[in-house]
Structures are given as structure tokens and as C-alpha cells.
Amino acid sequence: MGDVKKIKIGIIGGSGFDDPTLFENQVERAVTTPFGDPSDVLIEGQIKGVPCVLLARHGRKHQLQPSDVNYRANIWALKESGCSHVLATTATGSLVEHFRPGDLVILDDFIDRTWGRNCTFFDRTEGGPRGVCHLPMRPAYCERARQAMIAAARARGFNCHDRGTAVVIQGPRFSSRAESLMHRQWGGHLVNMTTVPEVVLAKEAGLSYAAVALVTDYDCWRENETSVSVSEVLAMFAKNVKKAADVIVDAVQILAADSDTIYLDEHKNLVASSIMLKE
């Protein structure tokens, strides 16, 4: 059995977590890392007694576009603050008819179409880890954290899909119609701009990581569908973001109540066994 006292949960999102009454004993902390500064200050406190750390992925003013987010600094900062888990929210477009705007999806896989993003901590950065990490990405997400989110969503009666593959595009532009159709042919259920490298880095850091995706639109693959627009995405996200926030708050309680934390050690052991060191 693991030590329940080591549970501390990082939350990456921003919107939906701006309720000043959500966090007890809230403290803002500016930090830096060997990989640079995270997107914003860390907001530390407790949610119903469980230690948590909140970080706005794009900055609290949403000033960072997806390819400019310092994902390594974000994950490293959460790890260094003592987090054992990271739970994330993300906006997504749907590539399949039955994933409807307003639905929630607990992601279980991804297809990476990004480029130029730093996807590993193991690159000889001063103060970072040494060696080369060939980390397996099946499963991509922590199943225990995923199941906590699924249970939370079902308990609240939300329309939630328990699996989904996100095609992660570079952004900040949306897909062309030909790209959208291609992503469907590849087996993607959703299109997104931020899941990679966040999920990869969280796993490389040995953290339990899961993400709830909020479906905002149908991208542009459907016949007679107008192209997705910022106003459409923002309107749907604002309308439904509390659902995603509720799922995370409830999942925090589920994970903290679980006395079996052996899986946290297994995450760390997987990373250790994936490192190749060469003198």
C-alpha cells in the first residue's frame, strides 16, 4: 500500500477555476525551472482539504498561443511543488458525429501532428535529468486518474465519453477541410492544440496524468458545416466549462480517498526503466 499523505494534485486549465471560494488557504507562488518560467504563477491551496496546485496553461490572461506554452516548465514546476497527479482541462473540436458540442471526453490516446515543441526533459539542459528517455506511450494516460474522472462525470449525470483519441495540431490556425477529413480517416475522435507534449512530459515526470476534453465544435469536416470560429468555441466553452471543472474537483476527492497508491510508484519505475545512460 502507498502513502496517502503524498497525494497532491496539480490542475492545468484556468477557465472554470477562477472561483475565489474554490481553493482554501490560497497562496500565489512565482517559480522558475531549469526549463524557464511556467505560464503563470502557481496557485496553491486545498480543495475540500486535498492539497492542490492550479496553473493556467495559457496564462491567466490567455496570452500564450499553443505553440508558445512552455509545457516543460509547467510540468516541471508542478512536479517540483510536490504534485503526484496532474488533472487537465482542454477544449477540443469533434471529428465524429456522436461526440457533440457540450460533451465531455476523458482522453485515452493521441496522434501528434505538432512540430518544434520540446517533448522531453532529457536533453542535457543544466539542472535537468541526464540520459535519453525512450518512454513507452501505451497507455498514454494514467488509467487510475482516468477512471476517477469517468466516475466523477457519471455521478453528476454528464454526457461523458470514457475514451477518445485527440489529433493534436500545431495551431494556432484551425484545420483545413482536407486535414479534418484526413484526421477522421486516421481514427481521431477529436482535434486539439495542447495535449501534446503535455501528456508526454507528465508521463516522463512520473506523474499520474489525465485530461477531460470539452467538445466545443465539429471542426469543419461535415457537409454544409461552416468553418469553426473563435466566437463559437468561446461561447460553447463558457457555457459548459463548469462541467469540466466539476469533474476535476470531484476526481480530486476520489483520488485522495484511494488508499492504494502503488500505481504512483509504478509510474516512476517506468520512467527509471526507460532511461538509457551513456558515459
C-alpha positions as CSV (number, residue, x, y, z in Angstrom):
1,M,0.0,0.0,0.0
2,G,1.2,3.5,-0.7
3,D,1.4,6.6,1.5
4,V,-1.8,8.6,1.1
5,K,-0.1,11.6,2.5
6,K,1.9,12.1,-0.7
7,I,-1.2,12.9,-2.7
8,K,-1.0,16.4,-4.1
9,I,-2.9,17.3,-7.3
10,G,-1.9,19.7,-10.0
11,I,-4.6,21.2,-12.1
12,I,-3.9,22.6,-15.5
13,G,-6.6,24.7,-17.1
14,G,-7.6,28.2,-15.9
15,S,-11.1,28.9,-17.1
16,G,-13.6,27.4,-14.7
17,F,-11.2,27.6,-11.7
18,D,-11.4,31.3,-11.2
19,D,-13.9,31.0,-8.4
20,P,-12.2,32.5,-5.3
21,T,-14.1,30.2,-3.0
22,L,-12.9,27.0,-4.7
23,F,-9.4,27.0,-3.1
24,E,-9.0,27.1,0.7
25,N,-5.9,28.8,2.1
26,Q,-5.0,30.1,-1.4
27,V,-1.4,31.3,-1.9
28,E,0.2,32.5,-5.2
29,R,3.8,31.5,-5.8
30,A,6.0,32.6,-8.6
31,V,8.5,29.9,-9.6
32,T,11.1,29.2,-12.3
33,T,12.6,26.0,-13.5
34,P,15.7,24.8,-15.4
35,F,13.5,24.9,-18.5
36,G,12.4,28.5,-18.0
37,D,9.3,30.1,-16.4
38,P,5.9,28.4,-16.4
39,S,2.9,30.1,-18.0
40,D,1.9,31.9,-14.8
41,V,2.2,31.8,-11.0
42,L,1.3,28.6,-9.2
43,I,-1.9,29.0,-7.0
44,E,-1.6,26.6,-4.1
45,G,-4.3,25.7,-1.6
46,Q,-6.7,22.9,-0.8
47,I,-9.9,21.7,-2.4
48,K,-12.1,20.2,0.3
49,G,-8.9,19.5,2.3
50,V,-6.8,18.0,-0.5
51,P,-3.6,19.8,-1.4
52,C,-3.8,21.2,-4.9
53,V,-1.8,23.5,-7.3
54,L,-3.5,25.4,-10.1
55,L,-1.7,26.6,-13.2
56,A,-3.2,28.4,-16.1
57,R,-1.8,26.7,-19.3
58,H,-2.1,29.8,-21.5
59,G,-1.5,32.3,-18.6
60,R,-4.4,33.9,-16.7
61,K,-4.9,36.4,-19.5
62,H,-4.7,33.7,-22.1
63,Q,-1.7,35.5,-23.6
64,L,0.2,32.3,-24.8
65,Q,-0.7,30.6,-28.1
66,P,-0.5,26.8,-28.0
67,S,3.0,26.5,-29.6
68,D,4.4,29.2,-27.2
69,V,3.3,27.5,-24.0
70,N,6.4,26.3,-22.0
71,Y,5.0,22.8,-21.4
72,R,8.3,21.6,-19.8
73,A,8.4,24.5,-17.3
74,N,4.7,23.9,-16.5
75,I,5.0,20.2,-15.7
76,W,8.4,20.6,-14.0
77,A,7.0,23.3,-11.8
78,L,4.1,21.1,-10.7
79,K,6.4,18.2,-10.1
80,E,8.8,20.3,-8.0
81,S,5.9,21.6,-6.0
82,G,5.3,18.1,-4.9
83,C,2.4,17.1,-7.2
84,S,1.7,13.4,-7.5
85,H,-1.1,13.9,-10.1
86,V,-2.0,16.4,-12.8
87,L,-5.6,16.7,-14.0
88,A,-6.1,18.9,-17.0
89,T,-9.0,20.5,-19.0
90,T,-8.8,21.2,-22.7
91,A,-11.0,22.5,-25.4
92,T,-11.5,20.2,-28.5
93,G,-13.2,20.0,-31.8
94,S,-15.2,16.8,-32.6
95,L,-14.3,14.6,-35.6
96,V,-17.2,12.2,-35.1
97,E,-20.9,12.8,-35.1
98,H,-21.7,11.3,-31.7
99,F,-19.2,13.5,-29.9
100,R,-21.4,16.5,-29.7
101,P,-20.6,20.1,-28.6
102,G,-21.0,20.3,-24.9
103,D,-20.0,16.6,-24.3
104,L,-17.0,15.7,-22.1
105,V,-14.4,13.2,-23.2
106,I,-11.9,11.5,-20.9
107,L,-8.9,11.2,-23.3
108,D,-7.1,7.9,-23.6
109,D,-4.8,8.4,-26.7
110,F,-3.4,10.9,-29.1
111,I,-1.9,11.4,-32.6
112,D,0.9,14.0,-32.6
113,R,0.9,16.5,-35.6
114,T,2.8,19.2,-33.7
115,W,6.4,20.3,-34.7
116,G,9.2,22.1,-33.0
117,R,7.9,21.7,-29.4
118,N,10.2,20.4,-26.7
119,C,8.9,17.0,-25.9
120,T,11.4,15.7,-23.4
121,F,13.2,16.8,-20.3
122,F,16.2,14.6,-21.2
123,D,18.1,16.9,-23.5
124,R,21.1,17.8,-21.3
125,T,19.5,21.0,-20.0
126,E,21.5,22.2,-17.0
127,G,19.6,21.2,-13.9
128,G,17.5,18.7,-15.8
129,P,17.7,14.9,-15.8
130,R,20.5,13.0,-17.6
131,G,20.5,10.3,-20.3
132,V,17.9,9.6,-23.0
133,C,14.4,8.5,-22.1
134,H,12.7,6.1,-24.5
135,L,9.3,6.2,-22.8
136,P,6.5,3.9,-23.9
137,M,3.3,5.8,-24.6
138,R,0.8,2.9,-24.3
139,P,-1.1,3.7,-22.2
140,A,-0.7,7.4,-22.8
141,Y,-2.7,8.4,-19.7
142,C,-2.9,7.2,-16.2
143,E,-5.8,4.7,-16.1
144,R,-6.4,5.3,-12.3
145,A,-6.8,9.0,-12.9
146,R,-8.9,8.5,-16.0
147,Q,-11.3,6.2,-14.1
148,A,-11.6,8.8,-11.3
149,M,-12.6,11.4,-13.9
150,I,-15.1,9.0,-15.5
151,A,-16.7,8.1,-12.2
152,A,-17.0,11.8,-11.3
153,A,-18.7,12.6,-14.6
154,R,-21.1,9.7,-14.4
155,A,-22.0,10.5,-10.8
156,R,-23.1,14.0,-12.0
157,G,-25.0,12.6,-15.0
158,F,-22.9,14.5,-17.5
159,N,-22.8,13.2,-21.1
160,C,-19.3,11.9,-21.0
161,H,-17.3,9.6,-23.3
162,D,-14.8,7.3,-21.5
163,R,-12.4,7.1,-24.4
164,G,-11.2,9.4,-27.1
165,T,-8.2,9.9,-29.4
166,A,-7.1,13.5,-29.9
167,V,-5.3,14.6,-33.0
168,V,-3.0,17.3,-31.8
169,I,-2.3,20.0,-34.4
170,Q,0.2,22.8,-34.2
171,G,-2.1,25.7,-34.3
172,P,-2.9,28.5,-33.8
173,R,-4.9,28.1,-37.0
174,F,-7.8,25.6,-37.3
175,S,-7.6,22.7,-39.7
176,S,-8.4,22.9,-43.4
177,R,-11.3,20.7,-44.5
178,A,-8.9,18.2,-46.2
179,E,-6.9,18.0,-43.0
180,S,-10.1,17.5,-40.9
181,L,-11.2,14.6,-43.2
182,M,-7.7,13.1,-43.0
183,H,-7.8,13.2,-39.2
184,R,-11.1,11.3,-39.3
185,Q,-9.6,8.7,-41.6
186,W,-6.7,8.2,-39.1
187,G,-9.2,7.3,-36.4
188,G,-9.2,10.5,-34.5
189,H,-12.2,11.5,-32.4
190,L,-11.1,15.0,-31.5
191,V,-8.8,17.7,-32.7
192,N,-6.8,19.7,-30.2
193,M,-3.7,22.0,-29.9
194,T,-2.3,21.5,-26.4
195,T,-2.5,17.8,-25.4
196,V,1.0,17.1,-26.8
197,P,3.6,17.5,-25.4
198,E,1.8,18.0,-22.0
199,V,0.7,14.3,-21.7
200,V,4.2,13.1,-22.8
201,L,6.0,15.3,-20.3
202,A,3.7,14.5,-17.4
203,K,4.4,10.8,-18.0
204,E,8.1,11.4,-18.4
205,A,8.0,13.2,-15.0
206,G,6.5,10.1,-13.4
207,L,3.2,11.8,-12.7
208,S,-0.4,10.4,-12.8
209,Y,-1.9,12.5,-15.6
210,A,-5.4,12.6,-17.1
211,A,-7.4,15.1,-19.1
212,V,-11.0,15.9,-19.6
213,A,-11.8,17.4,-23.0
214,L,-14.7,19.7,-23.6
215,V,-16.1,19.4,-27.1
216,T,-16.8,22.9,-28.4
217,D,-17.5,22.4,-32.1
218,Y,-17.5,20.0,-35.1
219,D,-14.3,21.3,-36.7
220,C,-15.0,21.6,-40.5
221,W,-15.4,18.1,-41.8
222,R,-19.2,17.9,-42.0
223,E,-21.0,18.7,-45.3
224,N,-22.6,22.1,-45.2
225,E,-20.8,22.9,-42.0
226,T,-19.4,26.4,-41.6
227,S,-15.8,26.6,-40.5
228,V,-15.2,26.6,-36.8
229,S,-14.8,30.1,-35.4
230,V,-13.3,31.6,-32.2
231,S,-16.6,33.0,-31.1
232,E,-18.3,29.6,-31.5
233,V,-15.6,27.9,-29.5
234,L,-15.6,30.5,-26.7
235,A,-19.3,30.5,-26.4
236,M,-19.6,26.7,-26.1
237,F,-16.6,26.6,-23.7
238,A,-18.0,29.3,-21.5
239,K,-21.4,27.6,-21.4
240,N,-20.0,24.2,-20.4
241,V,-16.6,24.8,-18.7
242,K,-18.1,24.4,-15.2
243,K,-18.9,20.7,-16.1
244,A,-15.2,20.1,-16.7
245,A,-14.3,21.9,-13.5
246,D,-16.8,19.9,-11.5
247,V,-15.4,16.7,-12.9
248,I,-11.9,17.6,-11.8
249,V,-13.0,18.8,-8.3
250,D,-14.8,15.5,-7.7
251,A,-11.9,13.4,-9.2
252,V,-9.6,15.1,-6.7
253,Q,-11.7,13.7,-3.9
254,I,-11.8,10.2,-5.4
255,L,-8.1,10.1,-5.9
256,A,-7.3,11.4,-2.4
257,A,-9.7,8.8,-0.9
258,D,-7.9,5.9,-2.6
259,S,-5.5,4.3,-0.1
260,D,-3.8,2.1,-2.8
261,T,-1.2,4.4,-4.3
262,I,1.2,1.7,-5.6
263,Y,0.4,2.9,-9.1
264,L,2.3,6.2,-8.4
265,D,5.4,4.2,-7.7
266,E,4.8,2.2,-10.9
267,H,4.8,5.5,-12.9
268,K,8.2,6.5,-11.5
269,N,9.6,3.0,-12.0
270,L,8.5,3.0,-15.7
271,V,10.5,6.2,-16.3
272,A,13.6,4.9,-14.5
273,S,13.5,1.7,-16.6
274,S,13.2,3.8,-19.8
275,I,16.4,5.8,-19.4
276,M,19.5,4.9,-21.4
277,L,22.7,6.3,-19.8
278,K,25.9,6.6,-21.7
279,E,29.1,7.7,-20.0
